[in-house]
Amino acid sequence: MLPLFVTSFPFLIQLTAILSLIAFIIICATIVFIFVNRVRRAGFKRDIIKAEKIVYEDLSDNFLIYNTLSEIPEKKLEQELNRLSKLKNSSKIFRQALIETMVKFKLNLSGTMVEIIEAAYLRLGLNKLVVSKLKSSIWSKRAEALNQIQEMNDSSSLAKVEAATKDRNIDVRVNAYAALIRLNASDCFTFLIEEKQQLSAWHQVYLLDAISKATNLQLPDFSNYLKVGNKSIISLCIKIIVHYKRFETIPTMIGLLNRRDEELNYQLIEALGLLNAEEAEEELKEIYQQEPENNKSQILLALGNIASGASLQFITAEFLKNRSHLLLKSATQAMAQHRPAFASAALQTSQNLTSGQQLMLKHFKEPLNLHGIL
Amino acid sequence: MKKEILIIEDEKIVSYFLETRLKKDDFGVEVALDGQEAMRKIHHKKYDLILTDMMIPNISGLELIMKIKRSGLNLKTPILVLSSLSSADLIVDVLSSGVNDYITKPFSIKVLMAKIHQLLDAPVSVTN
């Protein structure tokens, strides 16, 4: 196999030459494989774009010229569906194009026209094709299917979505949770107790987005979910609580401040401030000394947000201590948020102030600075 | 005479659908898929209405609106924004930049058509 002149070389060199040749062949084969795959994928993408064009033109010209489903004569509907059905059965590319086009229409349109899209989607059996993707060994395909199920509001696939909440892949499970929320499943928040893996920030935002898009969703009392062991779930619950102003959870949130978790405490303190939780003021002042600087700053800001007046003395004392730039800034901002009392407090403390303190006071006297506009 | 509408929208599904619907209602329709194409059309023809997305290639939505408002031919053309961006601050910014109305996606075609008819029939107000 080796050229003749190599056989006269020592064994070690011969071995090296063979190994180098094998490595070279493997590298070449990999490059060819990647290249062929890319060309195939690009071709598939082009075909999908062409197929999508045929599909959306067809839907726009024949279906979406009507405003409601009932406007379409049954005979015409039957004819159009038969034609689309032939298209669907003609190739995998058309099946994918049909699903993706309908999802895109659903994302852009609202009102009675959505009924037409949903009816066509179901009568063409596209929901079954989407559900069949849940059996794929590729996780991204399963996640895509769940996303399409939720976008098409396909409640007939609810059982399959529930099964997907047990998937071994976290991204697939999160998509399944989001789909359950969008489909308004009765136990759609059970995952808050059952999920043991940490959710990423992206997962949390995705779930929050699903909640905001769901219609007629009944939000539960999140107090119990705040006590679970999964830190990321608590973090998600805090985001939901703040977004939907769930004031009934404030006592539980105050109780959690003693768990000595810096990151969670930071989020809880911020949330209590945003919820204007006056009942949390004493607890916040109590934990202040034992918290790290970032959390101390957040406590001052939260007290500023609450601005009940009961903590102005505490905030002013922190301002006068002038321990760090961050705390000085937060204390001044918190003082400034006590708008009516701010002027007198600033006056009382204006003697013997450092230039840094005076500058900070001047800065927050400007309302646009206070609200972060400048 | 047909009223002329320019649709500026990069999502082909949406632009084709709007084009079909508006033509069905006897409007003259032209489509621009990006900022450059939109500016070319705006500089060469006077439209009765411009229907635009806020996120289009090659130009930011607000910049496009400013350019339309400064263009000679379409200085007084009403602008209707159709966008998936629904932040209240952005809508205020867009409306104060001289846009006549704003519709968020997903949109109802009935509402959109009503707004288009309203803008085409109503006297045009110019914001400097």
Interface residues (C-beta under 8 A of the other chain):
Chain A: E52 K53 Y56 E57 L59 S60 D61 L64 I65 N67 T101 K104 F105 K106 L107 N108 L109 S110 G111 T112 M113 V114
Chain B: E11 K12 I13 V14 Y16 F17 T20 R21 K24 K105 P106 F107 S108 I109 K110 V111
